[in-house]
């Protein structure tokens, strides 16, 4: 066996007694920083809002040769010394004024495709008295364009380790993790720091002198020259960033994306539906009849199935959106939307929070802290919940599938319509509030266009995996708890058989005793009896009583007591709307039917179908516009330090949702649907 090196012994001792060292990724926007982070951490990454920070941060663990390294993905900034919230956040994090501990090492991201600018950024970051490693990213893109960097020569010029990497291909990622860990453990002495400063320009030099220094370093460490952007790329940029053509292109792209989701996701959805149906049948066959079996089959398996069956749509959505973002397209869509948004009183900085609201409004509202102007920030907070988050996806998929069964292109357009309706309602609400309660002009957005790149399928798969795991964890905790509670409320108190049920039982028994009885007629009457018993039980249960009390408020929208209970329950978590319906629904569909088939055959107390076209459309509009999220209201209260704004937000969104749903229903009824 080879003798163990002293350095290896030191590393093992550190890992047996202390926490993993922490590294902070520091770089400019669109330099491949987050892609590198995803490559380093993979599934070991998680999202965390570090105490005291102003944005959501990504923290993960990278496995190196000698153990683990904790990595923090800081927001992209254009300079550490700038007086903007993002730069202040990074300074506070590096100085240890944020979070539980300061990073042990800074990994400075240098974009090989824009190397001179990256050197100017790195010169300021390297002046900090902490270990540093420079990661030259996008090296594969640079080489394709005829440009490469000599890592050894650059390390001599900067006075710190340099690693050539590519988060997209994985080049140099393992070497970067090992180098970063060694730098974190060995630290930096005052002598080493002063030696590094000798290689760097003085902190007081002008921008011209700093650019000259960067060009000198570039000439010494680089070979080749970057090829200029083609005329074709320039023309594509002009089209995609045009205020009219760019928005039209965005609508077309989103329509294709959502149509693909409906078409592709139907296959894994059917598989999940079969798995949960089989699980329910197995439990029903193994366990004796009684409340415990009903809880397991109807409450737990049925309730969770009502949410998890929509997991394929959610995973596909984030997979395709990741590909669009990685390609550089979404930045151009943001630029095209900037001037359009400012017409409604929203600042350019609001685009990123509003875009991230389509994942979840909570981190989006927290990220508005980066908006400098208080009125701009408050306006963005008030309209952020209008953007359709992933929690609404199961409801959208259910209702759109019922309205446009077997027509994926129309379903895709309807999906885009839901997102567009929420966005338009948010813009109009912003227009109203900026001309009444929050008067003032909105600020434009400064945005650097990233180069077009071939998207990484591996990174997109990691993003899809992360979002899918988050959704399943949610389904396994809060949604499961709500499903159990809803089953209990719908199962108790037990209702005695009504006169009609007793009569139907007698008729069934009499028919079955006849010598020439038709088995199909007997079975049909038995199912009708069971269905009537289920209706009576639902009406007499706690959920039925709650629904009957609140039903008058939603009756003009076509909602019965079942839909009313599901809408009220979804205020705790929008994802449980479908699960609640699965638990309390009364349907005559066979047990082997799919989830959509069962819900499409859901019946009201009078026996009529629940999901008519006007009712389904009204419900879809209501969920698109309503404030159906208690945690969001609580966060708005915390961010605004007042109950006035969340109360106004809830009243406005709920009133608008109810009104628009009523208009849609009445319009469809008038049209003969």
C-alpha positions as CSV (number, residue, x, y, z in Angstrom):
1,X,0.0,0.0,0.0
2,X,1.3,3.4,-0.9
3,X,2.4,5.6,2.0
4,X,-0.1,8.3,2.9
5,X,1.0,11.8,2.1
6,X,1.0,14.4,4.9
7,X,-1.4,16.6,3.0
8,X,-3.9,13.7,2.8
9,X,-3.7,13.1,6.6
10,X,-4.4,16.8,7.2
11,X,-7.4,16.7,4.9
12,X,-8.9,13.6,6.6
13,X,-8.4,15.2,10.0
14,X,-10.2,18.3,9.0
15,X,-13.2,16.3,7.7
16,X,-13.5,14.2,10.8
17,X,-13.7,17.1,13.2
18,X,-15.1,20.2,11.4
19,X,-17.8,21.3,9.0
20,X,-17.1,21.2,5.3
21,X,-15.3,24.3,4.1
22,X,-17.5,26.8,2.2
23,X,-16.8,28.4,-1.2
24,X,-18.6,31.3,-2.7
25,X,-19.1,31.5,-6.5
26,X,-18.6,35.1,-7.5
27,X,-19.0,36.4,-11.0
28,X,-20.9,38.6,-13.5
29,X,-24.2,37.7,-15.0
30,X,-24.3,35.3,-18.0
31,X,-20.8,33.9,-17.3
32,X,-21.8,30.2,-16.8
33,X,-21.7,30.6,-13.0
34,X,-24.9,28.8,-12.1
35,X,-24.3,26.1,-14.8
36,X,-21.0,25.4,-13.1
37,X,-22.7,25.3,-9.7
38,X,-25.2,22.8,-11.0
39,X,-22.4,20.7,-12.4
40,X,-20.4,20.8,-9.2
41,X,-23.3,20.0,-6.9
42,X,-25.9,18.2,-9.0
43,X,-28.7,16.7,-6.9
44,X,-26.9,17.8,-3.8
45,X,-28.0,21.3,-4.4
46,X,-30.8,23.0,-2.5
47,X,-32.4,26.4,-2.4
48,X,-32.1,28.5,0.8
49,X,-32.8,32.0,1.7
50,X,-29.8,32.7,4.0
51,X,-30.7,34.9,7.0
52,X,-30.1,38.5,6.2
53,X,-29.8,38.1,2.5
54,X,-31.9,39.9,0.0
55,X,-32.3,37.1,-2.6
56,X,-32.7,33.4,-2.8
57,X,-29.4,31.6,-2.8
58,X,-28.4,28.1,-4.0
59,X,-26.3,26.1,-1.6
60,X,-24.9,22.6,-2.4
61,X,-22.3,20.1,-1.6
62,X,-19.5,19.2,-4.1
63,X,-17.7,15.9,-3.6
64,X,-14.0,16.2,-4.0
65,X,-11.1,13.7,-3.8
66,X,-10.7,14.4,-0.1
67,X,-14.3,15.0,1.0
68,X,-17.1,17.5,0.7
69,X,-17.1,21.2,-0.1
70,X,-20.1,23.4,0.5
71,X,-20.7,25.8,-2.4
72,X,-22.8,29.0,-2.4
73,X,-24.0,30.5,-5.7
74,X,-24.1,34.2,-5.1
75,X,-26.1,36.5,-7.5
76,X,-24.4,37.8,-10.6
77,X,-22.9,41.3,-10.3
78,X,-21.0,43.7,-12.5
79,X,-18.7,44.9,-9.8
80,X,-18.1,44.4,-6.0
81,X,-17.7,48.1,-5.4
82,X,-21.0,49.2,-7.0
83,X,-23.6,50.7,-4.7
84,X,-26.4,48.4,-5.8
85,X,-28.2,45.8,-3.6
86,X,-26.7,42.8,-5.4
87,X,-23.1,44.0,-4.9
88,X,-23.7,44.9,-1.3
89,X,-25.1,41.5,-0.7
90,X,-22.0,39.8,-2.1
91,X,-19.7,42.1,-0.1
92,X,-21.6,41.4,3.1
93,X,-21.5,37.6,2.4
94,X,-17.7,37.6,1.7
95,X,-17.1,39.7,4.9
96,X,-19.2,37.3,7.0
97,X,-21.9,39.8,7.8
98,X,-24.6,37.5,6.3
99,X,-25.4,33.9,7.2
100,X,-23.8,31.7,9.9
101,X,-20.2,31.9,8.6
102,X,-18.1,33.7,6.0
103,X,-16.9,31.7,3.0
104,X,-13.4,30.1,3.3
105,X,-12.6,30.7,-0.3
106,X,-13.9,32.8,-3.3
107,X,-14.2,31.1,-6.7
108,X,-14.0,34.0,-9.2
109,X,-15.8,33.2,-12.5
110,X,-14.0,34.5,-15.6
111,X,-15.9,34.2,-18.9
112,X,-13.5,33.1,-21.6
113,X,-15.8,34.5,-24.3
114,X,-15.5,38.0,-22.8
115,X,-12.1,37.7,-21.1
116,X,-11.0,41.3,-20.9
117,X,-14.1,42.3,-19.0
118,X,-13.8,39.3,-16.7
119,X,-10.2,40.2,-15.9
120,X,-11.3,43.7,-14.8
121,X,-13.9,42.2,-12.5
122,X,-11.4,39.7,-11.1
123,X,-8.8,42.3,-10.3
124,X,-11.2,43.9,-7.7
125,X,-12.3,40.6,-6.2
126,X,-8.7,39.4,-5.9
127,X,-7.8,42.3,-3.7
128,X,-9.8,40.9,-0.8
129,X,-7.8,39.2,2.0
130,X,-9.1,35.7,1.4
131,X,-8.1,32.7,-0.6
132,X,-9.2,32.9,-4.2
133,X,-9.5,30.5,-7.2
134,X,-10.2,31.7,-10.7
135,X,-12.4,29.5,-12.8
136,X,-12.3,30.2,-16.5
137,X,-15.7,29.2,-17.7
138,X,-17.3,28.7,-21.2
139,X,-13.9,27.5,-22.4
140,X,-15.5,25.2,-24.9
141,X,-17.4,28.1,-26.5
142,X,-14.3,30.1,-26.6
143,X,-12.3,27.4,-28.3
144,X,-14.9,27.0,-31.0
145,X,-14.5,30.6,-31.7
146,X,-10.7,30.4,-31.9
147,X,-9.7,31.6,-28.5
148,X,-7.9,29.8,-25.6
149,X,-6.3,30.7,-22.2
150,X,-3.1,29.3,-20.7
151,X,-4.0,28.5,-17.1
152,X,-0.4,28.5,-15.8
153,X,0.5,31.8,-17.3
154,X,-2.8,33.4,-16.0
155,X,-2.1,32.0,-12.5
156,X,1.3,33.7,-12.5
157,X,-0.3,37.0,-13.5
158,X,-3.1,36.9,-10.9
159,X,-1.2,35.3,-8.1
160,X,-3.8,32.5,-7.4
161,X,-4.7,29.1,-8.8
162,X,-6.5,29.1,-12.2
163,X,-8.6,26.2,-13.6
164,X,-10.0,26.0,-17.1
165,X,-13.6,24.7,-16.9
166,X,-16.9,24.3,-18.7
167,X,-20.0,23.6,-16.6
168,X,-21.7,22.4,-19.8
169,X,-19.3,19.7,-20.7
170,X,-17.8,19.0,-17.3
171,X,-14.3,19.9,-18.3
172,X,-12.1,20.8,-15.3
173,X,-15.0,20.5,-12.8
174,X,-13.3,17.9,-10.6
175,X,-10.0,19.7,-10.7
176,X,-11.8,22.9,-9.7
177,X,-13.4,21.3,-6.7
178,X,-10.1,19.8,-5.5
179,X,-8.3,23.1,-6.1
180,X,-10.9,25.1,-4.2
181,X,-10.9,22.7,-1.3
182,X,-7.1,23.0,-1.0
183,X,-7.2,26.8,-1.1
184,X,-9.9,26.8,1.6
185,X,-8.0,24.6,3.9
186,X,-4.6,26.2,3.4
187,X,-5.8,29.7,3.7
188,X,-3.7,32.7,2.7
189,X,-0.9,34.4,4.5
190,X,-0.2,38.1,4.6
191,X,3.0,37.5,2.6
192,X,1.1,35.6,-0.1
193,X,-1.6,38.4,-0.2
194,X,1.0,41.1,-0.6
195,X,2.7,39.1,-3.4
196,X,-0.7,38.8,-5.1
197,X,-1.2,42.6,-5.0
198,X,2.1,43.1,-6.8
199,X,0.5,41.3,-9.8
200,X,-2.6,43.4,-9.8
201,X,-3.3,47.1,-10.7
202,X,-3.7,49.5,-7.9
203,X,-7.2,50.0,-6.5
204,X,-7.1,53.7,-7.5
205,X,-6.4,53.3,-11.2
206,X,-8.7,54.7,-13.7
207,X,-11.0,52.6,-15.9
208,X,-8.7,53.3,-18.9
209,X,-5.6,52.1,-17.0
210,X,-7.5,49.0,-15.7
211,X,-8.5,48.2,-19.3
212,X,-4.9,48.6,-20.4
213,X,-3.8,46.2,-17.7
214,X,-6.4,43.6,-18.7
215,X,-5.4,43.8,-22.3
216,X,-1.7,43.3,-21.3
217,X,-2.6,40.2,-19.3
218,X,-4.8,39.0,-22.2
219,X,-1.9,39.3,-24.6
220,X,0.3,37.4,-22.3
221,X,-1.9,34.4,-21.4
222,X,-4.3,34.0,-24.4
223,X,-3.9,32.7,-27.9
224,X,-6.2,33.4,-30.9
225,X,-9.0,36.0,-31.1
226,X,-12.7,35.7,-30.6
227,X,-14.6,35.6,-33.9
228,X,-17.1,38.5,-34.3
229,X,-20.8,37.9,-34.1
230,X,-22.3,37.0,-37.4
231,X,-24.8,39.2,-39.3
232,X,-27.3,36.4,-38.9
233,X,-27.1,36.5,-35.1
234,X,-27.5,40.3,-35.2
235,X,-30.6,40.0,-37.3
236,X,-32.1,37.3,-35.0
237,X,-31.4,39.5,-32.0
238,X,-33.1,42.5,-33.6
239,X,-36.2,40.3,-34.2
240,X,-36.3,38.7,-30.8
241,X,-35.8,41.9,-28.9
242,X,-38.3,43.9,-31.0
243,X,-41.2,45.1,-28.7
244,X,-43.8,43.6,-31.1
245,X,-42.1,40.8,-33.0
246,X,-40.3,39.7,-29.9
247,X,-43.5,39.4,-27.9
248,X,-45.1,37.6,-30.8
249,X,-42.2,35.2,-31.0
250,X,-42.5,34.6,-27.2
251,X,-46.1,33.7,-27.5
252,X,-45.4,31.3,-30.4
253,X,-42.5,29.6,-28.4
254,X,-44.7,29.2,-25.3
255,X,-47.6,27.8,-27.3
256,X,-45.3,25.1,-28.8
257,X,-43.8,24.4,-25.4
258,X,-47.2,23.9,-23.7
259,X,-48.6,21.8,-26.6
260,X,-45.5,19.6,-26.3
261,X,-46.2,19.2,-22.6
262,X,-49.7,18.0,-23.1
263,X,-48.7,15.6,-25.9
264,X,-45.6,14.1,-24.3
265,X,-46.8,14.0,-20.7
266,X,-49.9,11.9,-21.4
267,X,-47.8,8.7,-21.5
268,X,-46.1,8.9,-18.1
269,X,-49.4,10.3,-16.7
270,X,-51.2,7.2,-17.8
271,X,-48.4,5.1,-16.2
272,X,-48.7,6.9,-12.8
273,X,-52.5,6.6,-13.0
274,X,-52.2,2.9,-13.5
275,X,-49.6,2.6,-10.6
276,X,-51.8,4.4,-8.1
277,X,-54.9,2.5,-9.3
278,X,-53.2,-0.8,-8.9
279,X,-51.9,0.2,-5.4
280,X,-55.5,1.1,-4.4
281,X,-56.8,-2.2,-5.6
282,X,-54.1,-4.1,-3.8
283,X,-54.8,-2.4,-0.5
284,X,-58.5,-2.9,-1.0
285,X,-57.9,-6.6,-1.6
286,X,-55.5,-7.1,1.4
287,X,-57.2,-5.0,4.1
288,X,-60.6,-5.8,5.6
289,X,-63.4,-3.4,4.9
290,X,-63.6,-0.6,7.4
291,X,-62.5,3.0,8.1
292,X,-58.8,2.2,8.0
293,X,-59.1,0.7,4.5
294,X,-61.1,3.7,3.4
295,X,-58.5,6.0,4.8
296,X,-55.6,4.3,3.0
297,X,-57.4,3.9,-0.4
298,X,-59.5,7.0,-0.6
299,X,-57.7,9.4,1.7
300,X,-54.0,8.6,1.2
301,X,-53.6,6.8,-2.1
302,X,-56.5,8.6,-3.9
303,X,-55.6,12.0,-2.5
304,X,-51.9,11.8,-3.3
305,X,-52.6,10.4,-6.7
306,X,-54.8,13.5,-7.4
307,X,-51.6,15.6,-7.2
308,X,-48.7,13.4,-8.1
309,X,-50.3,12.2,-11.4
310,X,-49.5,15.7,-12.7
311,X,-45.8,15.4,-11.9
312,X,-44.9,14.7,-15.6
313,X,-46.3,18.1,-16.7
314,X,-44.3,19.9,-14.1
315,X,-41.1,18.1,-14.8
316,X,-41.4,18.7,-18.6
317,X,-42.2,22.3,-18.1
318,X,-39.0,23.0,-16.1
319,X,-37.0,20.8,-18.5
320,X,-38.0,22.8,-21.5
321,X,-37.8,26.2,-19.8
322,X,-34.2,25.3,-18.7
323,X,-33.3,24.5,-22.3
324,X,-34.7,27.9,-23.4
325,X,-32.8,29.7,-20.7
326,X,-29.6,27.9,-21.4
327,X,-29.9,28.7,-25.1
328,X,-29.9,32.5,-24.3
329,X,-33.4,33.1,-25.6
330,X,-35.1,34.1,-22.3
331,X,-32.8,37.0,-21.8
332,X,-33.9,38.4,-25.2
333,X,-37.6,37.8,-24.2
334,X,-36.9,39.9,-21.1
335,X,-35.4,42.7,-23.1
336,X,-38.4,42.7,-25.5
337,X,-40.8,42.9,-22.5
338,X,-38.9,45.7,-20.7
339,X,-40.3,48.7,-22.6
340,X,-43.7,47.0,-22.7
341,X,-43.7,46.6,-18.8
342,X,-42.6,50.1,-18.2
343,X,-45.7,51.4,-19.9
344,X,-47.7,49.8,-17.1
345,X,-45.5,51.3,-14.3
346,X,-43.3,48.3,-13.6
347,X,-39.5,48.7,-13.6
348,X,-37.2,46.6,-15.7
349,X,-35.8,45.0,-12.6
350,X,-39.3,43.5,-12.0
351,X,-38.9,41.1,-15.0
352,X,-36.8,38.6,-13.2
353,X,-39.0,38.4,-10.0
354,X,-42.1,38.1,-12.1
355,X,-40.5,35.4,-14.3
356,X,-39.5,33.5,-11.2
357,X,-43.0,33.8,-9.9
358,X,-44.0,31.2,-12.4
359,X,-42.1,28.7,-10.2
360,X,-43.2,30.1,-6.9
361,X,-44.3,33.6,-5.7
362,X,-42.5,33.3,-2.4
363,X,-38.8,33.5,-3.6
364,X,-39.9,36.0,-6.2
365,X,-41.3,38.4,-3.6
366,X,-38.2,38.0,-1.6
367,X,-36.0,38.8,-4.6
368,X,-37.8,42.1,-5.1
369,X,-35.6,43.5,-2.3
370,X,-33.0,44.0,-5.1
371,X,-35.3,46.7,-6.6
372,X,-33.9,50.0,-5.4
373,X,-37.0,52.2,-5.5
374,X,-39.6,51.4,-2.8
375,X,-42.6,52.1,-4.9
376,X,-41.3,50.0,-7.8
377,X,-40.7,47.2,-5.3
378,X,-44.1,47.4,-3.7
379,X,-45.8,47.4,-7.1
380,X,-43.9,44.3,-8.1
381,X,-44.9,42.5,-4.8
382,X,-48.5,43.3,-5.3
383,X,-48.7,41.9,-8.8
384,X,-46.3,38.9,-8.5
385,X,-49.0,36.4,-7.4
386,X,-50.9,37.0,-10.6
387,X,-48.1,35.0,-12.4
388,X,-49.1,31.4,-12.7
389,X,-47.0,29.3,-10.3
390,X,-46.4,25.5,-10.5
391,X,-48.9,25.0,-7.7
392,X,-51.6,25.9,-10.2
393,X,-50.4,23.5,-12.8
394,X,-52.5,20.5,-11.6
395,X,-55.6,22.6,-11.7
396,X,-54.8,23.9,-15.1
397,X,-54.0,20.5,-16.5
398,X,-57.2,19.0,-15.1
399,X,-59.6,21.7,-16.3
400,X,-57.9,22.2,-19.7
401,X,-57.9,18.4,-20.2
402,X,-61.6,18.3,-19.5
403,X,-62.3,21.3,-21.9
404,X,-60.0,20.2,-24.7
405,X,-59.8,16.4,-24.4
406,X,-57.8,14.9,-27.3
407,X,-56.8,18.3,-28.8
408,X,-53.2,19.0,-27.6
409,X,-52.7,22.1,-29.7
410,X,-55.9,23.8,-28.4
411,X,-54.9,22.6,-24.9
412,X,-51.5,24.2,-25.4
413,X,-53.0,27.5,-26.5
414,X,-55.4,27.4,-23.5
415,X,-52.4,26.8,-21.2
416,X,-50.6,29.9,-22.8
417,X,-53.9,31.8,-22.3
418,X,-53.8,31.0,-18.6
419,X,-50.3,32.4,-18.2
420,X,-51.1,35.4,-20.5
421,X,-54.3,36.1,-18.5
422,X,-52.4,36.2,-15.3
423,X,-49.7,38.4,-16.8
424,X,-52.2,40.8,-18.3
425,X,-54.1,41.1,-15.1
426,X,-50.9,41.8,-13.3
427,X,-49.9,44.5,-15.8
428,X,-53.3,46.2,-15.6
429,X,-53.2,46.0,-11.8
430,X,-49.8,47.6,-11.8
431,X,-51.0,50.3,-14.2
432,X,-53.8,51.1,-11.8
433,X,-51.8,51.1,-8.6
434,X,-48.9,53.2,-10.1
435,X,-51.4,55.9,-11.1
436,X,-53.3,56.0,-7.8
437,X,-51.5,54.7,-4.6
438,X,-47.9,54.5,-5.9
439,X,-47.5,57.3,-8.3
440,X,-44.1,57.7,-10.1
441,X,-42.2,56.6,-13.2
442,X,-40.7,53.1,-13.5
443,X,-36.9,52.6,-14.1
444,X,-35.6,50.9,-17.3
445,X,-33.6,47.7,-17.1
446,X,-30.0,47.3,-18.1
447,X,-29.4,43.8,-19.5
448,X,-26.4,42.2,-21.2
449,X,-27.4,39.7,-23.9
450,X,-25.7,36.3,-23.4
451,X,-24.4,34.6,-26.5
452,X,-26.5,31.9,-28.2
453,X,-25.4,28.5,-26.9
454,X,-26.4,24.9,-27.5
455,X,-28.4,24.0,-24.4
456,X,-27.2,21.3,-22.0
457,X,-29.7,18.5,-21.7
458,X,-27.8,17.2,-18.6
459,X,-28.3,20.5,-16.8
460,X,-31.9,20.6,-17.9
461,X,-32.4,17.1,-16.5
462,X,-30.9,18.2,-13.1
463,X,-33.3,21.2,-13.0
464,X,-36.2,18.9,-13.8
465,X,-35.0,16.5,-11.1
466,X,-34.7,19.2,-8.5
467,X,-38.2,20.6,-9.2
468,X,-39.7,17.2,-9.3
469,X,-38.2,16.3,-5.9
470,X,-39.4,19.5,-4.4
471,X,-42.9,18.8,-5.7
472,X,-42.9,15.2,-4.4
473,X,-41.6,16.4,-1.0
474,X,-44.5,18.8,-0.8
475,X,-46.9,16.1,-1.7
476,X,-45.4,13.8,0.9
477,X,-45.8,16.3,3.8
478,X,-48.3,19.1,3.7
479,X,-50.5,17.6,0.9
480,X,-50.7,14.2,2.6
481,X,-51.7,15.9,5.9
482,X,-54.4,17.9,4.2
483,X,-55.7,14.8,2.3
484,X,-56.0,12.8,5.6
485,X,-57.9,15.7,7.2
486,X,-60.2,16.1,4.2
487,X,-60.9,12.4,4.2
488,X,-61.8,12.5,7.9
489,X,-64.1,15.5,7.4
490,X,-65.8,13.9,4.5
491,X,-66.2,10.5,6.2
492,X,-67.7,11.8,9.5
493,X,-70.2,12.0,11.0
494,X,-71.7,8.9,9.4
495,X,-75.1,9.5,7.8
496,X,-77.9,7.0,8.3
497,X,-79.4,5.6,5.0
498,X,-82.1,7.8,3.6
499,X,-85.5,6.6,2.5
500,X,-84.4,6.7,-1.1
501,X,-81.4,4.6,-0.4
502,X,-83.5,2.0,1.5
503,X,-85.9,1.9,-1.4
504,X,-83.2,1.4,-3.9
505,X,-81.6,-1.4,-1.8
506,X,-85.0,-3.1,-1.6
507,X,-85.4,-2.9,-5.4
508,X,-81.9,-4.2,-6.0
509,X,-82.6,-7.2,-3.6
510,X,-85.9,-7.9,-5.2
511,X,-84.5,-7.8,-8.8
512,X,-81.6,-10.0,-7.8
513,X,-84.0,-12.7,-6.4
514,X,-85.9,-13.0,-9.7
515,X,-85.0,-16.2,-11.7
516,X,-84.7,-14.3,-15.0
517,X,-82.9,-11.3,-13.5
518,X,-80.5,-9.4,-15.9
519,X,-77.0,-9.3,-14.2
520,X,-76.1,-6.0,-15.9
521,X,-79.3,-4.3,-14.7
522,X,-78.7,-5.6,-11.1
523,X,-75.1,-4.3,-11.2
524,X,-76.3,-0.9,-12.6
525,X,-78.9,-0.6,-9.8
526,X,-76.3,-1.5,-7.2
527,X,-73.9,1.2,-8.5
528,X,-76.7,3.7,-8.5
529,X,-77.4,2.8,-4.9
530,X,-73.8,3.2,-3.9
531,X,-73.6,6.5,-5.7
532,X,-76.7,7.8,-3.9
533,X,-75.3,6.7,-0.5
534,X,-72.1,8.5,-1.4
535,X,-74.0,11.7,-2.2
536,X,-76.0,11.5,1.1
537,X,-72.7,10.9,3.0
538,X,-71.0,13.9,1.4
539,X,-73.9,16.2,2.1
540,X,-74.2,15.1,5.7
541,X,-70.5,15.1,6.5
542,X,-68.5,18.0,7.9
543,X,-67.2,19.0,4.4
544,X,-70.7,18.9,3.0
545,X,-72.0,21.2,5.8
546,X,-69.0,23.6,5.3
547,X,-69.7,23.5,1.5
548,X,-73.4,24.2,1.9
549,X,-72.7,27.2,4.1
550,X,-70.2,28.8,1.7
551,X,-71.9,27.6,-1.5
552,X,-74.1,30.7,-2.0
553,X,-71.0,32.8,-2.5
554,X,-69.8,30.6,-5.4
555,X,-73.2,29.4,-6.8
556,X,-73.3,32.2,-9.4
557,X,-70.0,30.7,-10.8
558,X,-71.6,27.3,-11.1
559,X,-69.8,25.8,-8.1
560,X,-71.6,23.3,-5.9
561,X,-70.7,22.4,-2.4
562,X,-67.9,20.0,-3.6
563,X,-66.2,22.7,-5.7
564,X,-66.7,25.2,-2.9
565,X,-64.9,23.0,-0.4
566,X,-62.1,22.3,-2.8
567,X,-61.6,26.0,-3.5
568,X,-61.6,26.8,0.2
569,X,-59.1,24.0,0.9
570,X,-56.8,25.1,-1.9
571,X,-56.2,28.4,0.0
572,X,-53.9,26.4,2.2
573,X,-52.1,24.8,-0.8
574,X,-53.3,25.1,-4.3
575,X,-52.0,21.7,-5.2
576,X,-54.6,20.0,-3.1
577,X,-57.6,21.2,-5.1
578,X,-57.6,18.0,-7.3
579,X,-56.8,15.8,-4.3
580,X,-59.7,17.3,-2.4
581,X,-62.1,16.6,-5.3
582,X,-60.9,13.0,-5.6
583,X,-61.7,12.5,-1.9
584,X,-65.1,14.1,-1.7
585,X,-66.3,13.5,-5.3
586,X,-69.4,11.4,-6.1
587,X,-68.9,9.8,-9.5
588,X,-70.5,6.8,-11.3
589,X,-67.3,6.1,-13.3
590,X,-65.9,2.5,-12.9
591,X,-63.1,2.0,-10.4
592,X,-60.6,1.2,-13.2
593,X,-61.2,4.6,-14.8
594,X,-58.4,7.1,-15.0
595,X,-58.4,10.1,-12.7
596,X,-59.6,12.4,-15.5
597,X,-62.4,10.1,-16.4
598,X,-63.5,9.9,-12.8
599,X,-63.5,13.6,-12.3
600,X,-65.2,14.2,-15.6
601,X,-68.1,12.0,-14.5
602,X,-68.3,13.8,-11.1
603,X,-72.0,14.5,-10.2
604,X,-73.8,17.2,-8.2
605,X,-76.3,16.3,-5.5
606,X,-79.1,16.5,-8.1
607,X,-77.3,13.9,-10.3
608,X,-76.2,16.4,-13.1
609,X,-72.6,16.6,-14.3
610,X,-70.4,18.9,-12.3
611,X,-67.9,19.9,-14.9
612,X,-69.9,21.4,-17.7
613,X,-68.1,23.7,-20.1
614,X,-69.2,26.9,-18.5
615,X,-68.4,25.7,-15.0
616,X,-65.0,24.3,-15.9
617,X,-64.1,27.6,-17.8
618,X,-65.2,29.7,-14.9
619,X,-63.2,27.7,-12.5
620,X,-60.1,27.9,-14.7
621,X,-60.4,31.7,-14.9
622,X,-61.0,31.9,-11.1
623,X,-57.8,29.9,-10.3
624,X,-55.8,31.9,-12.8
625,X,-56.6,35.2,-11.1
626,X,-57.4,34.4,-7.4
627,X,-55.1,34.8,-4.5
628,X,-55.2,31.2,-3.4
629,X,-52.1,31.0,-1.2
630,X,-52.0,31.8,2.5
631,X,-48.2,31.6,2.7
632,X,-47.9,34.3,0.0
633,X,-50.1,36.7,2.0
634,X,-48.1,36.0,5.1
635,X,-44.9,36.8,3.3
636,X,-46.3,40.1,1.8
637,X,-47.2,41.1,5.4
638,X,-43.6,40.5,6.4
639,X,-42.1,42.3,3.5
640,X,-44.3,45.3,3.7
641,X,-44.5,45.4,7.5
642,X,-48.2,46.1,7.2
643,X,-51.5,44.2,6.9
644,X,-52.9,47.0,4.6
645,X,-51.1,45.8,1.5
646,X,-51.8,42.0,1.8
647,X,-55.5,42.8,2.6
648,X,-55.7,45.1,-0.4
649,X,-54.0,42.4,-2.5
650,X,-56.4,39.6,-1.4
651,X,-59.6,41.7,-1.8
652,X,-58.5,42.9,-5.3
653,X,-57.4,39.6,-6.6
654,X,-60.4,37.7,-5.2
655,X,-62.9,40.2,-6.4
656,X,-61.3,40.3,-9.9
657,X,-61.2,36.5,-10.1
658,X,-64.9,36.2,-9.1
659,X,-66.0,38.9,-11.5
660,X,-64.1,37.5,-14.5
661,X,-65.2,33.9,-13.8
662,X,-68.9,35.1,-13.6
663,X,-68.5,37.0,-16.9
664,X,-67.0,33.9,-18.6
665,X,-69.7,31.6,-17.3
666,X,-72.5,33.9,-18.3
667,X,-71.0,34.4,-21.8
668,X,-70.7,30.7,-22.4
669,X,-74.3,30.0,-21.1
670,X,-75.6,32.8,-23.4
671,X,-73.7,31.1,-26.3
672,X,-75.5,27.8,-25.7
673,X,-72.7,25.8,-24.1
